[in-house]
Amino acid sequence: MRAVVQRVSRAEVRSEGEILGSVGTGLLVFLAVGSEDSAADAISLAQKVVDLRVFQDDRGKMNLSLRDVQGQVLVVSQFTLYGDCRKGNRPSFIRAALPEKARSLYLAFLDRLASSGIAASSGRFQASMEVALVNEGPVTILLDSEKSF
């Protein structure tokens, strides 16, 4: 699995004019599922997001997690994170999981966030979406499961 994690002061995702999800202080996670990924990868990566210490403490150090700041998470599926442009100019998505598997692991990721006590909202899987955000810092982190390399 692959995730681009951005620290935000606010973010929202829309599809066809409808707000699907929004958050205040927290993280925006663009999530891609790879063809080799498993439920264990989804659980592990979700827990990494929960425990990620990217929020500033009172000394200005990135030392606090979502729990520490009572942050929220907005998760948006984005298979294009597996786009491979090493050959030519048109991305290949051969390493991305097929939709049925990707949906299942995307939902497992969301379930793990919820079971960790983190308020999470999401976009709509396989929908065309518009994402608006205010990236704080800016802080952007790339997380990969071991199989993504």
N, C-alpha and C positions, 0 to 999 in steps of 0.2 A: 504494500500500500504506500501511497505517497500523499503527503499533506503539505499545503502551504498554509502556514498559520500566521495571522496578522493580529497584532494587539490593536484594538479599536476602542474609541469612545462611543461609537455608534455604528451600526450597520443594518442594512435591510436587503431583502431579496424579493423581487416581484416577478410575476409571470402574467402576461395578458392583462396588465393593469392592476392585478390583485397582489396585495402584500402577503407573501407566504410566511415570512419570518422576519423578526427584527430583534436586535439586542442593543443594550446600552453598553456600559463598560464590560469588556470581555475580549473574546477572541472570535475572529472570523476564520473558519477552516474550509479551505477548498480541498476536497477529498477525492482521490482517484484510487480505484481498485485494480490491481494487476492480475493477470491470468494465473499466476502461481500463488496468489494470496489465499489465506484460510481464515476461519473464524477466530483462531488464536491471534492472527495478525491484527484483526479489527479490534479485538479486546485490548491487546498490548498497545496499539497506537492510540486508542482512545484514552487509556490510562496515562500514557505519556503526555497527552494534551492536558488532562486534568492536573497533572503534577508539574507541568512546565512552569518554571519560575521566571516569568518575563515582565512582571509588574514591579514598579518601583516601591521600595520601602521608604521609611522616613529619612534615610540618608541618601536617597536618590539611586540606590543600587537595585538592579533587577534581581530581586530576592523573594518575591511573593508569587503565589500561585492563584488560580481562579478561586479556590476556596477562601484564601486569605483576603481577597478583595470582594468576595461575594459576586464574582463575575459570571457572565452568561456566555454561551457559545452559539454561534450561528454556523451551521454546516451546510455547504453547498457542494453537490456532486460535480466533479469536473474531470471527466475521463481524459481530456486533452493534456493533462499533466503527464500522461504517458506518450505524448507526441515525440517521435524520434525524427529529427531532421538531419541526421548525420549524412544521409545519402540524398542528394537533391534538395528541392525546396518545398516539396509537399510532405507534410508530416505523415509518418506511418504510425498507426495505433495498434499494431499487432501485439504489443505487450499488455494492452489494456484488457481487462476481463470482459467477457460477453455480458450483455445487460442483465440476464437473469441472476448470474452469480454476483455481479457488481451490486445489484439492488439488495440482495440478501446480506452482503457484508457491509454495505452502507447502513442498513437498518441495524445490524449488530453493533456497529460503531455508535450509532445514536442510542441504542439500548444501554450500552456500557456507560455512556455519559450520564444518562438518567439514573442508572443504578448507583452511580457515584455521587448522586445528590447535586449534580450540576444542572442548572436550568439551560435547556438546549432547544433551539428551534432549527428549522431546516428549510431548504428549498424543495422543489419537486423533482424527483429523480427523472431524468431524460427529458426535462422540459427546457425550452428556451427561456432564459431568465436574465434579468437585469439586476446587478448587484451594486449597491451604493454603500460607501464606507468612509469613515474618517480614521485613518491609520495613525495611531499615537506613537510618537517617537521619531521617525517611523521604526517600528519593530516588525520584521518579517522573518520567519524561521521556516526552513524546509526540513520536514521529517520524512524519513523513508523507513519502511520495514526492511529487514535484512535481505529479502528477496528482490527488492527494487533495484539493487545495484547491478 
